[in-house]
Amino acid sequence: MASSIALHSGSPLVGSPVVFDIVPSDLSDKTALTFHKVVLQAEISLDGGASSVYSFSHVVAREGGDYHVQIDISSALRSVADSYEYTPHLTAGEKQYPVLSVDVSAWDEYLEKGDSHTTTPIQLQTSLHFLLGGFTDYERINSGLTRDVTTLTRKPITLEVVPHANYLHIAPPSYLFMAVDWAEGEAPDAPTSIAIDTSILALGKHQLSANTHGIYVSDNDDPYVPIQFINGYGVVESIAAITLTGENIEKVVAKHTKTAPMAFNKINRQTARKSSSKHVFELSSGPVTLDWLRWWQDEFLNTSHAWVKISGTWVPCSIIPEDSVAGTDYTEGKLPEVVFALELNINGIY
């Protein structure tokens, strides 16, 4: 069997590398060894559901007790996490996402004198538990081999403009899951949503609590569109964007030729089949500070799940930025803005 298996580096977030260090069995006494590899198996379950099993292997380059193999299982974690279906939550206190549980084992496989051999598996003593989301490259560079989860939002602490008469979803600003506890097998508490009905708040500035950034409730006459999205930590958040004048309707047309019966006075004719309408809106962050500009560019535009509120219904949509997003123009003394397209994932809006 493999000599040992241990967690080498990682974090409680599935979007970051999770690397295990394995010491293979020393087979230097084998006289006719053809090949030798280490197999690592990860059994992953999503929120206590059915388990999925993933296997990784690494060739042992040389025999000896000081040789180590390192294997990253984060691709398997992300594969299971992608099966979770997000929904736009409308009430406070709902569970926002599940916890992944992982059991890891490892063994050796080798070929000697034409015969295949498998050693007895060894098991990591603790089950590891993971939250959805991931750290950015910058955050991982500025950390050690492990990193604590201390927050589930990247919004700046300065004022955020929100429309009146809307549910504002705030990710838990203070959330502590220590990497040392995670490495020892402790399971985290799944975060719950914080939903605030802004219709009960007066117009103007509000500080919701000591741990959250401030908000500014704007009048309904302002052309704000409420959007819910999944942030980089895998949590539902809200943001308000300003509608611009641009709107397009996306059409897909397929042309087909219908052959006419053989005759002198008949000809082939063409038909055009069209898909239903998909609306694409042009939106803007509005004038923002440098901190909020970075957030819009690096956090919001990278979301893979989003919903926009149309006539009281949360409609799934796609956030589509331009290939190059304009930032701050330091030659002018005005606040920057981020412009992007929002495409509905449904046909029509009626």
N, C-alpha and C positions, 0 to 999 in steps of 0.2 A: 504494500500500500504506500501512497505518498507519505513522506515523513511528517509534514505539517502543512497546515493551511491557516492563514491569518489575514485579517483586513489590513491592507497596506495604506490606502488613502481613499478619500471620498467625502461625501456629505449626505445628509438625509434627503436630498432632492434628486429625483430620477434623471434630470437633465444634465447632471454633472457626472464626470467619470467616477466609477466605483471599482477600485482595483484591489485584487486579492494577491497575496504573496504565497506561493506554494513551493515547498522544498520537495522535489521528486525523490522517489526511492533510488538508492545508490545501487546500480546494476553493474558496477565495474567488475564484478566477479564472473559475469556472463562472458563466455568465450566466443560465442557465435551470435552476437546481438545484431539484428538487422535494422530495427528502428525502435525508438522509445519516445513516447509522448505522454504528457499529462492531460487528463480530461477533467474539466471543472463543470459541474452541473448545478444549475440554479432552478429551484422550484418556486415559482412566483404565483401568488394569489392576490386578487384584487378585491379588497374589502370583504375578505372571508369567503369569496366565491370559489369556483373550481380553479384548480392549479394548472399552470402551464409550465412545461419543463423545457429548458434551453441548455444546450451543451456547447462548451467551448474547449478547444484543444490547443496545445502548444508543444512543439517539438523540443525535446531535451537535446541540447547541442553537445553536451559532454557529461560524463558521469562524475560524480563526486559530491560529497556532502555539502560543499559550499556553493553549489549551483542553485540558483533560484529562478522561478518562472513567475511572471506577473501577467494577470488576465483581467481585462475590464469587462464587466457585465452590464454596463449602462445601456447598451443597445437593446438588450432583452427587456430591461426595465421600461424603457420608453415604448417598446412594442406593446407591452401589456397595458401601460398607462394610456396609450392612444385609443384603446377600446372603450374607455370611459366616455360616456356621452354627457356633455355639459348641457345645462338648461339655464335660461335666465330666471333667477330666483326673484320672487316678488314679495316675499315676507321675511321678516327678520328671524334669525335663529335656525334657519335651515342648514343642514350639512352641505358644505360646498364641494367637497371632494373626498374620495376614499383614501385609505391607507394601504400601501402595498406591503405584503409580507414575503420575505425571501428566506429560503433554507438552502445552504450551499454545501456541496460535498465534492470531493476530488479523489481521483485514483490514477494509477499508471496503466498504460497499455503498451505492450512491447511484443516483438517477434523474435523468437530464438529458435534457430535450426528449423525454420519453416513452420513452427507452431506459435499460435497467437496466445498471449497470456494477458489476464486482467487481474490487477491486485484488488484487495479488499478496500472499499471506499472508506474515507475518513470524513467526518462531519464537522462543520463549523459548530462550535458549542452553543452559539446563540443565533436566534432568528433575527434578521435585520428588517427594519420597517422604514418605509419611505413615503415622503409627501410628493405631490406633483410639482412641476416647475423645475427651475434650474438656476444656477448662478451664471452671471456673465463671465466672459473671459477675463475682463478686468478685475472682477471680484475674486476669481480663482488665482490670478497672478499675485494679488495682494493678500494671500493667505498661506497657511502651511499645508500639511498633508491632509488636514481635515478642516472643516469650517462649520461654525454654529449657524443655525437659522434664528435670526433675531427680529425679523420683520417680514411681512408678506405684502408689502407695497413699496414701490419706488417713487411715489408721488412726492414732489417737493413740499416742504412744510408751509410755503406761502399760500396766499388765498387762491381758492379754486372757484370759478364762476359756475353756478348750477342754475337750471331753469326752475321756475316756480311750478308747483303742482306736479311733482315727479318723485319717484322713488330713487333715492341716492344710495348706491351700494358702496360701502367702504370696506376695503380689505383690513383685516386685523393689523393695526399699526404696530402693536407690541406682541410678539409671539416668540417665545424662547424654546428652542429644542437644541440642547447641547449635543455636540458631536460625540463627546465622551459617553453620554448616556445612550445615544444611538448605537455606538460601537459595542456597547455592553448588552444590547438587545432590548432596551426600553422602547415601548411603543409610544408614539406621539398622540396627542389629542387632535383629532381632525378639526380644523378651524370651522367656525360657523359664520354665516353672513351677518353683516351689520347693515340693516336697511332702514333708511330714514325717510319719512314722508315729508318732503319739503313744503307741501301745501300748508302744513300747520305752522311753518316758520314765517316770521315777518320778513318783508323784503329788507335786504341789506346784509351786513356782516354778522357771522355767527362763529363762535368757537365751540364745537360740539363737545369736546372733552379735552383734558390736559394732554392726551396722547395723540390727538389727531390734528391735522392741519386745519386752518380755518376755511370757511366757505362764504361765498357771497351769493345770496339768493337774488336772482334777477327777475325783473318783471316779465310776464308772459308775452308782452309785445316784442320782446327781443327775439330774433329768429334763431333760437337755440334748438338743437336736435339732441335728445338724450340717447346715448349709446352705452350699452353694456358690453364688456369684453373680458377675455381671460388674460390676466397680466402674466409677466414672466415667472411669477411664483406659482402659477396655476390657480389663481383665485379670481372670482368674479369681482369686477370693479365697474364703476360708472364714470362717464365723462360726458361733457356737453360740447358739441361742435356747432359752429355757425354755418347756416346754409348760404350758399352762394347762388347766383342766378343760373348757373349751368346745370342742365339735366339732359341726359341722353337716354334713348331707348335702344337697347341692344337687340338686333335681329339676326337670326341665322337662316339663310335662304338656301334651299337645295333645289336645283333645277333638274327636271327629268324630261326626256323626250318620249312622247307617245307616238308610236308608229301607226300610220294610217294604213288601211287596207289598200292593196294594189289597185290603182285606178289612175286614169289620166288626169282627172280633175280633183284629186284629193292629195293633200300633202301632210307630212308629219307636223305635229304641233307640240309645243313645249308647255309644261306645267311647272309651277314654282310652289314648293311647299315651305311654309315659313313657321318658325318656332313662335311660341308666345313671347310677349314683350318682357324683357328684363330691364328694369330701370337702373340707371347709373346717375348718382348725384355728385355734384362737386361741393365739398365741404372744406371748412377752414378751422384751425384752432383759434383764430382771432389773434389779436396782438398779445404776445406772451413775453415773459421775462426769459433770460438766458437759461435759468434752471428748468423752467417749463418747456422751453424749446428742446432741450436735451431729452426731456421725458417724452414729449410727443414723437421725436425722431427715433429714439433708441428703444422705447418701451411700447407705446401705443401702436405705432405703425408696424411693429413686428408681431402683433397678435394674430393668432390663427383662428380664433372663434370670436364672433361679435354679433350683436343684435341691435337693431334700431327700432325705436318706438314709433309706430305709424297708426294713428287713430286709435290709440289705446292698446295696441297689440305689439308684442315684441316679435319682430320679424328677423330671421337669420340673414346675415349680410356678410360681405367680404370687404375688408379694408385694403384698397389698392393704391399704394403710393407711386409716384413717378420713379423712374430709374434713378434720378438724382433729385434729392429733396433740398430746396434752398434753405440755407441757414441765416446767420446774422451777416448783414452787410455793414462792416465797420466804418465805411466811408459816409454812412448816413446816420443821423441821430434819431432813428425811429425804432420802435419795437418790431421784432420779426414775427412772422406767422408761418404755419405749416399748412399747406394745401394738399388735399388728397381726394381720391374718388371712393365712393361708397356704392357697391353694387349689391342689389337685393338678390338673395339666393332663391327667390320665388318668382314665378311669372306673373306680371301685372301687380297692381296694388288696389284693385277693385273687386 
